[in-house]
Amino acid sequence: MESPSTLGLILLLLGSLVCQAQARAFFVFGDSLVDNGNNDYLLTTARADNYPYGIDYPTRRPTGRFSNGYNIPDLISQAIGSPSTLPYLSPQLRGQNLLVGANFASAGIGILNDTGIQFLNIIRITQQLEYFRQYQARVSALIGEEEARRLVNGALILITLGGNDFVNNYYLVPMSARSRQFPLPDYVVYIISEYRKILARLYELGARRVLVTGTGPLGCVPAELAMRSRNGECSVELQRAAGLFNPQLVQIINSLNAEIGSEVFIAVNTQMMHMDFVSNPQAYGFVTSKVACCGQGPYNGIGLCTPASNLCPNRDLYAFWDPFHPSERANRLIVQQILTGTQEYMHPMNLSTILAMDSRT
């Protein structure tokens, strides 16, 4: 039989676990825009584990984030008053840390399983959803099934997919397998229908508040300017792809919400958020939105950011950190719009409204 003091400690511990379960958990799914280190644990070329990645992170070291500092999930965690979620593959994701949530994202992945095959071993979205199911079993073992369900139902979720299905699939090489299979409008219809299944599966797994980002301005990132631009203009073809994809994503979000009878999925207009500072960088305090801070070649847009790359001295002056990813400061502007943006940016409501509404239920 347990002594009273031991029993008291056990009850206290269980009580604190359940209390933490009441705090809002945060889960992240998607690609390199939101990966915070899962790929560091994999045999893959899609990784951000070398200097100067992380140069402005508090530790000044690479963390696996494709950023000079914090990425979008970090800044959302700060906004909801939580520590950053750990990568699902991190050995530290156990015990109390599980109750904060988890980041399942993996650089290089897309909606389709053949997106990013050149990166070898990455966590495709089907596997991310399977890990989410495994995560729930682990949390159930920790705090009980009912509390685990409450934690997942009450959680905030972010999912970011789609960009790689164009950049690292359809347009990866001229005459790619997918571009021979589908004209662009039909390809968009196909990947949107596949994305709908992914979002429906998230709902089946207990997701009740999901921020779904569109693609950014795919044709305006330094990598595409370096490959496709003569005078620094955005690639018309990739902008057309984003212009077809994003409105159709909003349509499936609206139709899923109508089916469910609740505003589970929130459309995040990241293309518009990016275009604000891409089209007028000076208005947002950037010197350029064409040249990456870290890279080489035209617009610093060729290859990856490595210790041998050109590196700008002040990352806050650049909209893009590397050939594909926004700088921490650009991420802050995006998260500000996620928090307080009008319906043009956040449909049907922004994150501040969600937090206020959910705190009353």
C-alpha positions as CSV (number, residue, x, y, z in Angstrom):
1,M,0.0,0.0,0.0
2,E,1.2,3.5,-0.9
3,S,2.1,5.8,2.0
4,P,-0.2,8.9,2.2
5,S,2.6,11.2,1.2
6,T,3.5,9.1,-1.9
7,L,-0.2,8.9,-2.8
8,G,-0.5,12.7,-2.4
9,L,2.5,13.2,-4.8
10,I,1.0,10.9,-7.4
11,L,-2.4,12.7,-7.2
12,L,-0.6,16.1,-7.4
13,L,1.4,14.9,-10.5
14,L,-1.8,13.6,-12.2
15,G,-3.6,16.8,-11.4
16,S,-0.8,18.9,-12.9
17,L,-0.8,16.7,-16.0
18,V,-4.6,17.2,-16.4
19,C,-4.3,20.9,-15.8
20,Q,-1.7,21.1,-18.5
21,A,-4.0,19.1,-20.8
22,Q,-6.5,22.0,-20.3
23,A,-4.0,24.5,-21.8
24,R,-4.3,24.7,-25.6
25,A,-2.1,22.2,-27.4
26,F,-0.7,23.1,-30.8
27,F,-0.1,20.7,-33.7
28,V,1.7,21.4,-36.9
29,F,1.6,19.5,-40.2
30,G,3.3,20.3,-43.5
31,D,6.5,21.2,-45.3
32,S,9.7,23.2,-44.8
33,L,7.9,26.4,-44.1
34,V,6.7,24.9,-40.8
35,D,9.2,22.1,-40.1
36,N,11.1,22.7,-36.9
37,G,13.7,19.9,-37.0
38,N,12.1,16.6,-37.9
39,N,14.3,16.2,-41.0
40,D,17.4,16.5,-38.8
41,Y,16.5,12.9,-37.6
42,L,16.2,11.6,-41.2
43,L,18.6,10.5,-44.0
44,T,17.6,13.3,-46.3
45,T,19.1,16.2,-48.3
46,A,16.1,18.5,-47.3
47,R,17.6,19.8,-44.0
48,A,18.6,23.0,-42.3
49,D,21.2,21.8,-39.8
50,N,24.2,23.9,-40.9
51,Y,25.4,27.4,-40.3
52,P,24.1,30.1,-41.0
53,Y,20.5,28.6,-40.4
54,G,19.5,29.6,-36.9
55,I,22.0,32.6,-36.8
56,D,19.3,34.8,-35.1
57,Y,17.6,32.0,-33.1
58,P,18.2,32.5,-29.3
59,T,20.9,29.7,-29.2
60,R,22.5,31.2,-32.4
61,R,22.7,27.6,-33.7
62,P,20.9,25.7,-36.5
63,T,17.7,24.0,-35.2
64,G,16.4,22.4,-38.4
65,R,14.1,25.4,-39.0
66,F,14.4,26.8,-42.5
67,S,14.9,30.3,-41.1
68,N,17.5,32.6,-39.7
69,G,15.5,32.5,-36.4
70,Y,11.9,31.7,-35.5
71,N,9.5,30.2,-38.0
72,I,5.7,30.7,-38.3
73,P,4.8,27.9,-35.8
74,D,7.2,29.4,-33.1
75,L,5.5,32.8,-33.5
76,I,2.0,31.3,-33.2
77,S,3.1,29.4,-30.1
78,Q,4.3,32.6,-28.6
79,A,0.9,34.3,-29.5
80,I,-1.0,31.5,-27.7
81,G,1.3,31.6,-24.7
82,S,2.9,28.2,-25.2
83,P,6.5,27.0,-25.6
84,S,7.4,26.0,-29.2
85,T,6.2,22.5,-30.0
86,L,9.0,19.9,-30.4
87,P,9.5,17.9,-33.5
88,Y,7.7,14.6,-33.3
89,L,10.9,12.7,-33.9
90,S,12.7,14.5,-31.0
91,P,13.6,12.1,-28.1
92,Q,12.6,15.0,-25.8
93,L,8.9,14.7,-26.9
94,R,7.7,12.7,-23.9
95,G,6.0,13.2,-20.5
96,Q,4.9,16.8,-19.9
97,N,6.3,17.9,-23.3
98,L,3.7,15.8,-25.1
99,L,0.9,18.0,-23.6
100,V,2.2,21.1,-25.4
101,G,1.5,19.4,-28.8
102,A,3.9,18.3,-31.5
103,N,5.3,19.3,-34.8
104,F,4.9,16.6,-37.5
105,A,6.1,18.7,-40.5
106,S,8.9,17.6,-42.8
107,A,10.7,19.7,-45.4
108,G,10.2,18.7,-49.0
109,I,6.8,17.0,-48.7
110,G,3.6,17.9,-50.6
111,I,-0.1,16.9,-50.9
112,L,1.0,14.0,-53.2
113,N,3.2,11.2,-52.1
114,D,5.4,11.5,-55.2
115,T,6.3,15.2,-54.4
116,G,9.8,15.5,-53.1
117,I,11.0,12.0,-54.1
118,Q,14.4,13.5,-54.8
119,F,14.9,14.2,-51.1
120,L,14.7,10.5,-50.3
121,N,13.6,10.0,-46.7
122,I,11.0,12.6,-45.7
123,I,7.7,12.3,-43.6
124,R,5.0,12.3,-46.2
125,I,1.6,13.7,-45.1
126,T,0.0,10.3,-44.8
127,Q,2.8,9.4,-42.4
128,Q,2.4,12.7,-40.5
129,L,-1.3,11.8,-39.9
130,E,-0.3,8.3,-38.8
131,Y,2.1,9.9,-36.3
132,F,-0.7,12.1,-35.1
133,R,-2.8,8.9,-34.4
134,Q,0.2,7.4,-32.6
135,Y,0.7,10.6,-30.6
136,Q,-2.9,10.4,-29.3
137,A,-2.3,6.8,-28.1
138,R,0.8,8.0,-26.2
139,V,-1.1,10.9,-24.6
140,S,-4.0,8.6,-23.7
141,A,-1.5,6.4,-21.8
142,L,-0.3,9.5,-20.0
143,I,-3.6,11.3,-19.0
144,G,-6.4,8.9,-20.0
145,E,-8.4,8.6,-23.1
146,E,-11.1,11.2,-22.3
147,E,-8.5,13.9,-21.3
148,A,-6.5,13.1,-24.4
149,R,-9.6,13.5,-26.6
150,R,-10.3,16.8,-24.9
151,L,-6.7,17.9,-25.5
152,V,-6.9,17.1,-29.2
153,N,-10.4,18.6,-29.8
154,G,-9.4,21.8,-28.0
155,A,-6.1,22.1,-29.9
156,L,-5.1,24.6,-32.5
157,I,-3.7,23.1,-35.7
158,L,-1.7,24.5,-38.5
159,I,-1.3,22.8,-41.9
160,T,0.9,24.1,-44.8
161,L,1.0,22.1,-48.0
162,G,0.9,22.7,-51.7
163,G,3.9,24.8,-52.7
164,N,6.2,21.7,-53.2
165,D,3.6,20.0,-55.4
166,F,4.4,22.7,-57.9
167,V,8.0,23.6,-57.2
168,N,9.3,20.1,-56.4
169,N,6.9,18.1,-58.6
170,Y,5.0,19.6,-61.5
171,Y,7.7,22.2,-62.4
172,L,10.7,20.4,-61.0
173,V,12.0,19.5,-64.5
174,P,10.8,20.4,-67.9
175,M,8.2,17.8,-69.1
176,S,7.9,16.3,-65.6
177,A,5.8,13.1,-65.3
178,R,3.0,15.1,-63.7
179,S,3.1,17.9,-66.3
180,R,2.8,15.3,-69.0
181,Q,-0.1,13.7,-67.2
182,F,-2.1,16.8,-66.5
183,P,-2.5,20.3,-68.0
184,L,-2.0,22.8,-65.1
185,P,-5.7,23.5,-64.4
186,D,-6.5,19.7,-64.2
187,Y,-3.4,19.2,-62.0
188,V,-4.7,21.8,-59.5
189,V,-8.2,20.2,-59.5
190,Y,-6.5,16.8,-58.8
191,I,-4.2,18.0,-55.9
192,I,-7.1,20.0,-54.4
193,S,-9.3,16.9,-54.3
194,E,-6.4,15.0,-52.6
195,Y,-6.0,17.9,-50.1
196,R,-9.7,17.6,-49.3
197,K,-9.2,14.0,-48.2
198,I,-6.2,15.0,-46.0
199,L,-8.3,17.7,-44.2
200,A,-11.2,15.3,-43.8
201,R,-8.9,12.8,-42.2
202,L,-7.6,15.5,-39.8
203,Y,-11.2,16.1,-38.8
204,E,-11.7,12.3,-38.3
205,L,-8.6,12.3,-36.0
206,G,-10.2,15.0,-33.7
207,A,-9.0,18.3,-35.2
208,R,-11.6,21.0,-34.5
209,R,-9.6,24.3,-35.2
210,V,-7.3,24.1,-38.3
211,L,-5.5,27.0,-39.9
212,V,-5.0,26.0,-43.5
213,T,-2.4,28.2,-45.4
214,G,-2.5,28.7,-49.1
215,T,0.7,28.8,-51.1
216,G,2.8,32.0,-51.1
217,P,3.6,33.8,-54.3
218,L,5.5,30.8,-55.8
219,G,6.8,32.7,-58.8
220,C,8.3,35.5,-56.8
221,V,10.7,33.6,-54.5
222,P,14.5,34.2,-55.2
223,A,14.9,30.6,-56.5
224,E,12.4,31.1,-59.2
225,L,13.6,34.6,-60.1
226,A,17.1,33.1,-60.5
227,M,15.8,30.3,-62.8
228,R,13.0,32.0,-64.7
229,S,13.3,35.8,-64.5
230,R,15.0,38.2,-67.0
231,N,14.5,41.5,-65.1
232,G,13.4,40.4,-61.7
233,E,9.7,40.0,-62.6
234,C,7.8,37.1,-61.0
235,S,7.4,33.9,-63.0
236,V,4.1,34.2,-64.8
237,E,3.6,30.4,-64.9
238,L,4.2,29.8,-61.2
239,Q,2.0,32.8,-60.2
240,R,-0.7,31.3,-62.4
241,A,-0.4,28.0,-60.5
242,A,-0.7,29.8,-57.1
243,G,-3.6,31.8,-58.6
244,L,-5.5,28.6,-59.5
245,F,-4.7,26.7,-56.3
246,N,-5.5,29.2,-53.6
247,P,-9.1,30.1,-54.5
248,Q,-9.9,26.4,-55.0
249,L,-8.4,25.7,-51.5
250,V,-10.8,28.3,-50.0
251,Q,-13.7,26.5,-51.9
252,I,-13.0,23.1,-50.3
253,I,-12.6,24.7,-46.9
254,N,-16.0,26.3,-47.2
255,S,-17.5,23.1,-48.4
256,L,-16.0,21.0,-45.6
257,N,-17.2,23.5,-43.0
258,A,-20.7,23.4,-44.5
259,E,-20.7,19.6,-44.4
260,I,-19.5,19.6,-40.8
261,G,-21.8,22.4,-39.8
262,S,-19.0,24.2,-37.9
263,E,-16.1,26.5,-38.8
264,V,-13.4,23.9,-38.2
265,F,-11.1,25.0,-41.1
266,I,-9.8,28.6,-41.4
267,A,-8.4,29.7,-44.8
268,V,-5.1,31.7,-44.4
269,N,-4.4,33.8,-47.4
270,T,-0.6,33.6,-47.3
271,Q,-0.3,34.6,-50.9
272,M,-1.8,38.0,-50.2
273,M,0.2,38.3,-46.9
274,H,3.4,37.7,-48.9
275,M,2.5,39.9,-51.8
276,D,2.0,42.9,-49.6
277,F,5.8,43.0,-48.8
278,V,6.9,41.4,-52.1
279,S,5.2,44.1,-54.2
280,N,6.2,46.9,-51.8
281,P,9.1,45.8,-49.6
282,Q,10.1,49.4,-48.6
283,A,6.7,50.0,-47.0
284,Y,7.5,47.1,-44.6
285,G,11.1,48.1,-43.9
286,F,12.8,45.7,-46.3
287,V,15.5,46.8,-48.7
288,T,14.5,44.0,-51.1
289,S,12.1,41.1,-51.6
290,K,14.0,39.8,-54.7
291,V,17.4,38.9,-53.3
292,A,17.7,36.2,-50.6
293,C,19.8,37.1,-47.6
294,C,21.7,33.7,-47.8
295,G,22.5,32.0,-51.1
296,Q,24.6,32.4,-54.3
297,G,24.1,33.3,-57.9
298,P,21.5,35.7,-59.3
299,Y,19.2,37.0,-56.5
300,N,21.2,34.6,-54.2
301,G,18.6,32.2,-55.5
302,I,20.7,29.3,-56.7
303,G,21.2,26.1,-54.5
304,L,20.9,26.1,-50.8
305,C,22.1,28.3,-48.0
306,T,25.4,26.9,-46.8
307,P,28.5,28.2,-44.8
308,A,30.0,29.1,-48.2
309,S,27.0,31.3,-49.3
310,N,26.8,35.0,-49.4
311,L,25.2,36.2,-46.1
312,C,23.6,39.6,-45.5
313,P,24.7,41.4,-42.3
314,N,21.1,42.4,-41.3
315,R,18.5,39.8,-41.8
316,D,15.7,42.2,-40.8
317,L,16.2,44.1,-44.1
318,Y,15.4,41.0,-46.3
319,A,12.0,39.6,-47.0
320,F,13.6,36.2,-47.9
321,W,16.1,34.4,-45.8
322,D,17.1,31.8,-48.3
323,P,16.0,31.0,-51.9
324,F,12.6,29.7,-50.8
325,H,11.8,30.8,-47.2
326,P,10.9,34.1,-45.6
327,S,13.1,35.7,-43.0
328,E,12.1,35.7,-39.3
329,R,10.9,39.3,-39.7
330,A,8.7,38.4,-42.7
331,N,7.3,35.5,-40.7
332,R,6.4,38.0,-37.9
333,L,4.4,40.1,-40.5
334,I,2.6,36.9,-41.7
335,V,1.7,35.8,-38.1
336,Q,0.5,39.4,-37.3
337,Q,-2.0,39.0,-40.2
338,I,-2.9,35.5,-39.0
339,L,-3.7,37.0,-35.6
340,T,-5.5,40.2,-36.5
341,G,-6.0,40.2,-40.3
342,T,-9.3,41.2,-42.0
343,Q,-11.5,38.6,-43.8
344,E,-9.4,39.1,-47.0
345,Y,-6.5,37.5,-45.2
346,M,-8.3,35.2,-42.7
347,H,-11.6,33.6,-43.7
348,P,-14.0,33.2,-41.9
349,M,-12.1,34.8,-39.0
350,N,-8.6,35.6,-37.6
351,L,-6.8,33.8,-34.8
352,S,-7.5,36.5,-32.2
353,T,-11.2,36.0,-32.8
354,I,-10.8,32.2,-32.6
355,L,-8.9,32.6,-29.3
356,A,-11.6,34.9,-27.9
357,M,-14.5,32.7,-29.0
358,D,-12.9,29.5,-27.7
359,S,-12.0,31.0,-24.3
360,R,-15.8,31.5,-23.7
361,T,-16.7,27.8,-24.5
